[in-house]
Amino acid sequence: MGKRKSRAKPTPKKRMDKLDTVISCPFCNHGTSVECRLDMKNLIGEASCRICQESFSTVVTALTEPTVYSEWIDECERVNNLEDDED
């Protein structure tokens, strides 16, 4: 006689916390002044500061959409490193 097969319990889905959409500006350091917006129709992500009017836009996909602010910070660091190398 064979054993009965036990039903596998479904694995609980991990809850992903949403990233902030209002963040501090890397240029003017004003808290909660940068607003990130995603336009999935045109595949454009934009982060802009309400105080100093700095902005950054990039192409987004389903995988990169929550990282617009991080890409902006990376681009700022890359530009700053290039300017330091020229001096």
Secondary structure, DSSP 4 states (H G I P E B T S, - for coil): -PPPPPPPPPPPPPPPPPPPSEE--TTT--TT-EEEEEETTTTEEEEEETTT--EEEEE--TTTGGGHHHHHHHHHHHHHHHHHHH-
